[in-house]
Amino acid sequence: MVPTRSHIPAGRPLWSLLEDAFVDEGSEHLTVHGRWGTIEIEDTSPLVREALHRMSLGPVALENISALHENFVRWKTGSGPCLIWRKLKNTLDQLGGCVVPSLGLNDGAGPILSVVAVTRDAIFALPPLGDDELVTMRRGTEIERLNGDQALACPGLAYQVILHGAPATEIAKSLLDARSTVAAVAEALQVEKTLVADVVAYLAGAGLVVPARC
C-alpha cells in the first residue's frame, strides 16, 4: 500500500526505464514493451510521451520538461498544488517494475543509487522517516556484485538497489552493520543529514530498510 505521505528528496530524483524496455508510439496509442509483457498507457498526452522518451535514454530529471517544471518545484518545496506532476507519477506507477527510480546529487552528475524491480507489479514510493527513527536493514539483505556495481538484495523483495558509489555505499553498509538513525549515520560518516535521509528513504521504499525493533 502506497503511503498517503511521502519523503520528498532534498537531492535530485531521476527516472529511467529498464534497459530492455522500449516505447512504441503511435498517433493514437502509447505502449511500453518490457520483460514482463506489454503495457498500454491510457494517458497519451505530449507530456507523458516526452517523459517516456527521455526515460528511455537513461536516468533523467523530469523537472527539465518545461510543461512539468513549475509543478515539480511545487512538489519539491510543498509550496502549492502540483496536479500535473501527480498525474504523471500515477501514469508511471502503471508501468510497475519497468520504471527505475534513481537518486542523484544536486551537482548534476549521475545517480548514486538506482532501485531496480525484480517483479512486474512493483510500485515504488518513498516513505516518510524521522531523523531520529531507529531503522535497520531487513534480515537477509546482502551486498552482491552486479555488472561491476555493488547491489543490495534480499530474497522475496520486489526490488534490489544498485549502489553506484559514495556516499550511498557507505550509508548502506553502515546500516548493514547495526541499527541506527539518519542523524547518527550522518554524524558518523560526516555527511549531510538530508543526504542520508534521501538514501535511507530510497532503501526503505525498496523494502530493504525497516523500522528497528527495540
C-alpha positions, -999 to +999 in steps of 0.1 A: +000+000+000+014+034-010+017+058+020-005+089+020+026+109+029+059+105+014+095+116+017+104+144-006+141+142-016+165+171-010+186+156-037+177+150-073+152+123-082+159+106-115+138+082-136+145+058-164+131+027-179+146-008-176+173-013-203+153-039-221+121-019-221+111+002-252+083+026-261+061+021-291+045+054-301+016+058-325-007+088-332-034+073-310-016+048-288+013+046-264+027+012-254+057+001-233+072-033-240+092-048-212+105-081-198+071-088-182+050-081-213+032-051-229+015-022-211-009+001-228-007+037-214-041+054-211-027+089-210-011+096-244-006+133-238+025+151-251+039+153-215+037+116-210+052+109-244+081+133-237+087+118-202+088+082-215+111+093-244+136+109-221+134+080-196+142+055-224+176+073-228+187+067-192+183+083-158+168+118-163+155+147-142+119+151-153+117+186-140+137+196-171+105+191-191+092+227-194+055+217-190+063+200-157+089+223-142+067+246-122+046+217-108+077+197-099+091+227-080+059+230-061+060+193-052+097+196-040+090+227-019+055+219-008+045+254-020+013+247-038-008+224-060+011+200-083-016+181-100+003+178-133+032+161-116+010+138-096-009+128-127+023+119-144+035+100-114+003+080-114+009+071-150+045+060-142+031+038-114+011+020-140+043+008-156+053-011-124+087-026-125+095-011-159+104+022-141+138+026-124+138+054-098+173+067-090+188+093-067+213+119-078+230+147-061+223+184-069+257+186-087+240+173-119+262+141-120+248+107-125+229+086-099+244+074-066+218+046-064+191+031-085+161+010-075+156-019-099+125-042-098+127-079-100+089-083-103+064-068-127+039-054-101+064-034-081+053+001-073+079+025-057+071+051-030+093+070-006+080+065+030+085+094+055+111+087+081+121+108+111+158+117+116+158+100+150+137+070+140+156+038+147+160+017+115+179-014+103+185-034+072+159-062+067+172-096+078+187-115+049+199-084+030+233-088+015+256-069-009+262-086-042+282-078-073+260-068-103+275-057-136+305-040-119+285-023-092+275-033-057+239-042-052+217-047-021+193-076-024+171-096-001+152-128-011+115-122-016+115-085-021+103-068-053+133-045-056+171-046-054+192-014-051+222-007-072+249+013-053+267+033-079+292+048-054+298+071-025+281+081-003+253+057-009+275+027-005+289+039+029+254+047+042+241+013+032+270-006+047+266+013+080+230+001+082+241-035+075+265-033+104+240-021+131+206-005+136+209+033+136+192+066+128+196+091+100+211+116+124+236+091+138+247+078+104+252+114+092+273+122+122+294+091+119+301+095+082+303+133+083+278+138+055+247+160+053+217+147+072+194+154+043+215+132+020+214+103+045+177+108+048+173+105+010+194+073+008+175+057+037+142+067+022+151+050-011+163+019+007+131+019+027+110+023-004+127-008-018+118-026+014+154-031+024+154-007+054+127-013+080+119+001+115+142-015+141+125-034+169+136-023+204 
